[in-house]
Amino acid sequence: MIRMENVHKAFGPNHVLQGVNLEIPKGTSMVIIGGSGTGKSVTLKCVLGLIHPDSGKITLDDEDVTKADRDAFLARFGMLFQGGALFDSLPVWQNVAFRLLRGSLKRPKDEAREIAVEKLRRVGLKADVADKFPGELSGGMQKRVGLARAIAAEPEIIFFDEPTTGLDPIMSGVINDLIREIVVEMGATAMTITHDMSSVRAIADNVAMLHDGVIQWTGPVGDMDQSGDPYLEQFIQGRAEGPIEAVR
């Protein structure tokens, strides 16, 4: 469904992506791992068309993402942002229904609220949360609201940017399980970027490791521990010694 072919992107002298090749089949969950600053977020933004690659090609259903109609293209995506990215001045239900209250996906206000409450229930939040403001919620509840917003418009593709950042291990497990359940339930294509190995094992069908601007290794999550790749092994085992230089 999503294909990246020899994608390069530099910011001045900083060559972030140096020939990324990656395929994400329809209805599968791909998790991209790698250290901080390796280009995971740049990869995601390139797929969304928010950043244009310097060279190479990115296609969605064989259509060049840089030539797609922006509104129709972005309407196919849902997004769970790293920091939640909720609007503090809006009640929770309006955060969840944000896309349903404007633009090409606009619905009547009552219908949008009804959908928002339904999605909040789907992520384990009660209806009375709908009229609260984000500042009244815990970090875990805010992350659930962000997940409800990501699925509110029934997207075909969902991106998860470091979905468990800032959460304790128990709540991280809850969010990982929710993400997996929802992706399977919806039949969505998912792309996650993370360095949390518990998220990788819970969410992924396939894993790709990004290092030095290229995909160092990719394969099914079940093959990850026996990959034989020294970069991947060092990363998943969290060793300081190995081919990946630790910044000291």
C-alpha positions in Angstrom: 0.0 0.0 0.0 2.9 2.3 0.9 6.2 2.1 -1.0 9.4 4.1 -0.5 12.0 3.8 -3.3 15.5 5.2 -2.8 14.3 8.2 -0.8 16.9 10.8 0.1 16.4 13.9 2.3 19.0 16.3 3.6 18.8 19.5 5.7 21.8 21.5 4.7 24.9 19.3 5.3 22.8 16.9 7.5 21.9 13.9 5.2 19.1 12.3 7.2 17.7 9.8 4.7 20.2 8.3 2.3 18.3 5.8 0.2 15.3 4.5 2.2 13.5 1.5 0.6 10.5 0.2 2.4 7.2 -1.5 1.6 4.1 -1.6 3.8 1.5 -4.1 2.6 -2.2 -3.2 3.0 -3.7 -4.2 6.3 -0.4 -4.8 8.0 1.3 -3.1 10.9 4.9 -1.8 10.3 7.0 -0.5 13.1 10.1 1.6 12.4 12.7 1.5 15.1 16.0 3.3 15.4 17.9 5.7 17.7 17.0 9.3 18.3 17.9 11.5 15.3 18.0 8.6 12.8 15.2 10.0 10.7 12.1 8.1 11.8 10.0 11.2 12.1 11.4 12.6 8.8 10.4 9.3 7.1 6.8 9.6 8.5 6.5 13.3 7.4 7.8 12.4 3.9 5.1 9.7 3.5 2.5 12.3 4.6 3.8 14.8 2.1 4.6 17.3 4.8 8.3 17.1 3.8 9.3 16.6 0.1 12.2 14.2 -0.4 15.2 15.5 -2.4 15.1 12.4 -4.6 13.4 9.0 -4.8 9.7 8.2 -4.9 7.0 7.5 -2.3 3.7 6.0 -3.5 0.4 5.2 -1.8 -1.6 2.7 -3.9 0.9 3.4 -6.7 0.1 7.1 -6.7 3.0 9.5 -6.1 2.2 11.2 -2.8 3.7 14.5 -3.9 1.1 14.7 -6.8 -2.0 13.6 -4.8 -4.9 15.9 -4.1 -4.0 17.0 -0.5 -7.5 17.0 1.1 -8.4 13.6 -0.4 -5.0 12.2 0.4 -4.8 13.3 4.0 -8.5 12.2 4.6 -7.2 8.6 4.4 -4.9 9.0 7.4 -5.3 9.1 11.1 -2.5 10.1 13.5 -1.6 9.6 17.1 0.9 12.3 18.0 3.8 11.7 20.4 2.8 14.4 22.9 -0.9 13.9 22.5 -1.2 17.3 20.8 -4.7 17.9 22.2 -6.2 21.4 22.0 -6.3 22.6 25.6 -9.1 25.1 24.8 -11.5 22.5 23.4 -13.5 19.9 25.4 -12.5 16.3 24.8 -15.3 15.5 22.4 -14.4 18.4 20.1 -10.8 17.2 20.2 -11.9 13.7 19.1 -14.3 15.1 16.5 -11.9 17.8 15.2 -11.9 16.5 11.6 -15.6 15.8 11.7 -16.4 19.4 12.5 -14.7 21.0 9.5 -13.4 20.4 6.0 -14.3 17.6 3.6 -15.2 15.2 6.4 -17.6 17.6 8.1 -20.7 16.2 9.9 -23.6 17.8 11.7 -22.5 18.8 15.3 -24.8 16.3 17.0 -23.6 13.4 14.8 -19.9 14.4 15.3 -20.4 14.4 19.1 -22.1 11.0 19.0 -19.2 9.5 17.0 -16.7 11.1 19.4 -18.4 9.5 22.5 -18.5 6.2 20.7 -14.8 6.3 19.9 -14.0 7.4 23.5 -15.9 4.3 24.7 -13.9 2.2 22.3 -10.6 3.3 24.0 -12.0 2.6 27.4 -13.2 6.1 28.4 -16.7 6.9 29.8 -19.1 9.3 28.2 -18.7 11.8 31.0 -15.1 12.4 29.8 -16.5 14.0 26.6 -17.2 17.4 28.3 -14.0 17.6 30.3 -10.9 19.5 29.1 -7.6 17.8 28.4 -6.0 19.5 31.4 -8.4 17.6 33.7 -7.1 14.2 32.4 -4.1 12.1 33.3 -1.4 11.4 30.8 -2.8 7.9 30.0 -6.3 9.3 29.5 -5.0 12.0 27.2 -3.2 9.4 25.1 -6.5 7.5 24.9 -8.2 10.6 23.7 -5.5 11.1 21.1 -6.1 7.5 19.9 -9.9 8.1 19.8 -9.2 11.1 17.6 -6.9 9.1 15.3 -9.7 6.6 14.6 -12.7 9.0 14.6 -12.9 9.4 10.8 -12.4 5.6 10.2 -9.1 6.1 8.4 -7.5 3.5 6.1 -4.0 4.2 7.4 -3.0 5.2 11.0 0.4 6.6 12.0 1.6 6.3 15.6 4.4 8.6 16.7 6.1 7.2 19.8 2.7 6.1 21.2 3.9 5.3 24.8 6.2 8.2 25.4 5.7 9.5 29.0 3.6 6.6 30.2 4.4 4.2 33.0 4.9 0.5 32.0 1.4 -0.6 32.9 -0.3 2.2 30.9 2.1 1.6 28.1 0.9 -2.0 27.9 -2.7 -0.9 27.9 -2.1 1.6 25.1 -0.1 -1.0 23.1 -3.0 -3.6 23.5 -5.6 -1.0 22.4 -3.6 0.0 19.3 -3.2 -3.6 18.3 -6.9 -4.4 18.8 -8.1 -1.3 17.0 -5.8 -1.8 14.0 -6.9 -5.4 13.6 -10.5 -4.5 14.1 -10.5 -1.8 11.5 -8.3 -3.6 9.0 -6.2 -0.5 8.9 -2.7 -0.2 7.6 -0.5 1.0 10.4 2.9 2.7 10.6 4.5 3.3 14.0 7.8 4.9 14.9 9.2 4.1 18.3 12.3 3.0 20.3 10.2 1.2 22.9 10.7 -2.5 22.3 7.6 -3.5 24.3 5.6 -1.5 21.8 7.4 -3.2 18.9 6.5 -6.7 20.1 2.9 -5.8 20.9 2.0 -3.8 17.8 4.2 -5.0 14.9 3.6 -7.5 12.1 6.8 -6.3 10.5 9.8 -4.3 11.7 12.2 -2.0 9.9 15.3 -0.6 11.5 16.5 2.7 10.3 20.2 3.5 10.8 22.5 5.9 9.0 19.7 7.0 6.6 18.9 3.5 5.3 16.8 0.6 6.3 19.4 -1.6 8.0 17.1 -4.6 8.5 13.4 -5.4 7.8 11.4 -8.5 8.4 8.5 -10.1 10.4 8.6 -9.3 14.1 9.0 -13.0 14.9 12.4 -13.0 13.1 13.7 -10.0 14.9 15.5 -11.8 17.8 17.2 -14.2 15.4 18.1 -11.7 12.7 21.9 -12.1 12.9 22.2 -8.4 12.2 24.7 -6.8 14.6 23.0 -3.3 14.4 19.5 -4.7 15.2 20.9 -7.0 17.9 22.7 -4.1 19.7 19.6 -2.0 19.5 17.1 -4.5 20.9 19.4 -5.6 23.6 20.3 -2.0 24.6 24.0 -2.6 24.6 26.4 0.3 24.6 29.1 -1.6 22.7 28.6 -2.5 19.1 28.5 -1.0 15.6 26.1 1.8 16.7 28.2 4.4 18.3 26.7 5.7 21.6 26.8 9.5 21.9 28.7 10.1 25.2 
